[in-house]
């Protein structure tokens, strides 16, 4: 089936598409799905406007902090409403979930995917936690995808002057053999390895170069689709090479937050007397849509 036919089918029957099938389809075509975080309705509007306009699927994600702010059930209800309104493939992901209580909460709410993050734990504890989470999720709803993480890349969406010490001091060396063992012991559907990526962006220096050869080796040995976290600050060439090597999903958050903040500051400065919130926030929605369009276009090119 050619890609244009697949796209028409995907949009027409978006409510029937499973995320794992879409991931495999994108990987076969050397493309990647975009995973974008949100914490409020303005960000969601910008993200969905972009995806619908481009006729491309999108994954909307909330970390634990973002879920606490927005509300787990609110997020599920909103995404369901948007999927119905636009008849478009929009998936909901529980990004960076650190506890079993968090896992259980999003399973009950019916999220499409869960990122089980034990990357800061010693490896044996990470494996035990991830294995427990996979067992629970698959018993409750086998269609929910579970992603595991190996290798610590930080936890903050900040602008750094230099690479944080806790990332530099990461002692666990990620290898294809380690990735395979992790997947076998935990049973995860997706894997996010540390391959030179980090959360946040660096202020005046480029982010570290992504180890695309390691990505290729891990994908071949581990046997599950790979996810790249910390996409903000990564170059277009590194994105393209990473996708070609085996990355199927790319996470973006910090760049969206920067675009949001800059647009809001400018809107408030240029419209100092405006008090209608929706008018103040319109440039913010536009900024999020523009930034998202840049990433989605690149990932699907």
Long-range contacts (C-beta under 8 A, 24 or more apart in sequence): 3-29, 7-55, 10-57, 10-89, 11-55, 11-87, 11-88, 11-89, 12-87, 14-57, 14-83, 14-87, 14-88, 14-89, 14-90, 15-83, 15-84, 15-87, 17-57, 17-89, 18-143, 19-59, 19-91, 19-112, 19-113, 19-145, 20-145, 20-189, 22-57, 22-89, 23-190, 23-225, 23-248, 23-249, 24-225, 26-248, 26-300, 27-225, 27-246, 27-248, 30-243, 30-244, 31-243, 31-299, 31-300, 31-301, 32-228, 32-239, 32-242, 32-243, 32-247, 32-248, 32-249, 32-250, 32-299, 32-300, 33-57, 33-58, 33-59, 33-248, 33-249, 33-250, 33-299, 34-58, 34-59, 34-249, 34-250, 34-252, 34-292, 34-295, 34-296, 34-299, 35-59, 35-60, 35-61, 35-93, 35-95, 35-227, 35-249, 35-250, 35-251, 35-252, 36-60, 36-61, 36-251, 36-252, 36-253, 36-256, 36-292, 36-295, 37-61, 37-62, 37-63, 37-66, 37-95, 37-251, 37-252, 37-253, 37-256, 38-62, 38-66, 38-70, 38-256, 39-66, 39-69, 39-70, 40-69, 40-70, 41-78, 42-260, 42-281, 42-284, 42-285, 42-288, 43-256, 43-260, 43-288, 44-78, 44-82, 45-285, 45-288, 45-289, 46-284, 46-285, 46-286, 46-287, 46-288, 46-289, 46-291, 46-292, 47-288, 47-289, 47-292, 48-82, 48-86, 48-88, 48-90, 49-285, 49-289, 50-288, 50-289, 50-290, 50-292, 50-293, 50-296, 51-88, 51-90, 51-292, 51-296, 52-86, 52-88, 53-289, 53-293, 54-293, 54-296, 54-297, 54-300, 56-296, 56-300, 57-88, 57-89, 57-90, 57-91, 58-89, 58-90, 58-91, 58-292, 58-296, 59-90, 59-91, 59-92, 59-93, 59-112, 59-113, 59-249, 60-90, 60-91, 60-92, 60-93, 61-92, 61-93, 61-94, 61-95, 61-115, 61-251, 61-253, 62-92, 62-93, 62-94, 62-95, 63-95, 63-96, 63-253, 64-96, 64-97, 64-98, 64-102, 66-95, 67-94, 67-102, 67-105, 67-106, 72-105, 72-106, 72-109, 72-111, 73-109, 75-109, 76-109, 76-110, 76-111, 95-251, 96-155, 97-133, 100-129, 100-132, 100-133, 100-136, 103-133, 103-136, 103-137, 104-136, 107-136, 107-137, 107-140, 107-141, 107-144, 110-141, 111-144, 112-143, 112-144, 112-145, 113-144, 113-145, 113-146, 113-147, 113-190, 114-144, 114-145, 114-146, 114-147, 115-147, 115-149, 115-192, 115-227, 116-146, 116-147, 116-148, 116-149, 116-188, 117-149, 118-148, 118-149, 119-149, 119-150, 119-151, 119-152, 119-153, 119-194, 120-152, 120-155, 123-150, 123-172, 126-150, 126-182, 127-182, 127-185, 127-186, 130-182, 130-186, 130-188, 131-185, 131-186, 131-187, 134-186, 134-187, 134-188, 135-187, 138-187, 145-189, 145-190, 146-187, 146-188, 146-189, 146-190, 147-188, 147-189, 147-190, 147-191, 147-192, 147-227, 148-182, 148-183, 148-186, 148-188, 148-190, 148-191, 148-192, 149-191, 149-192, 149-193, 149-229, 150-174, 150-178, 150-179, 150-182, 150-191, 150-192, 150-193, 150-194, 151-193, 151-194, 151-195, 152-194, 153-194, 153-197, 153-198, 153-199, 153-229, 153-230, 154-198, 154-199, 154-200, 154-230, 155-199, 156-199, 156-200, 157-199, 157-200, 157-232, 157-253, 157-254, 157-257, 158-200, 158-254, 159-200, 159-201, 159-202, 159-203, 159-254, 159-258, 160-200, 160-201, 160-202, 160-203, 161-202, 161-203, 161-204, 162-202, 162-205, 163-198, 163-202, 163-208, 164-198, 164-200, 167-198, 170-194, 174-214, 174-218, 176-214, 176-217, 176-218, 176-220, 176-221, 176-222, 177-221, 179-218, 179-221, 179-222, 180-221, 180-222, 180-223, 182-222, 183-222, 183-223, 183-224, 188-224, 189-224, 189-225, 190-224, 190-225, 190-226, 190-227, 190-248, 190-249, 191-218, 191-222, 191-224, 191-225, 191-226, 191-227, 192-226, 192-227, 192-228, 192-229, 193-218, 193-226, 195-228, 195-242, 197-228, 197-229, 197-230, 197-231, 197-234, 198-230, 198-233, 199-229, 199-230, 199-253, 199-254, 200-230, 200-232, 200-233, 200-254, 201-232, 201-233, 201-254, 201-255, 201-258, 202-233, 206-233, 206-235, 207-233, 207-234, 207-235, 209-238, 210-234, 210-238, 210-241, 210-242, 212-238, 212-241, 212-242, 212-244, 212-245, 213-245, 215-242, 215-245, 215-246, 215-247, 216-245, 216-246, 218-246, 219-245, 219-246, 220-246, 225-249, 227-251, 231-255, 231-295, 232-256, 232-258, 236-298, 239-298, 239-299, 240-298, 240-301, 243-299, 250-295, 250-299, 252-292, 252-295, 255-291, 255-295, 256-288, 256-291, 256-292, 259-287, 259-288, 259-290, 259-291, 260-284, 260-287, 260-288, 262-287, 263-287, 263-288
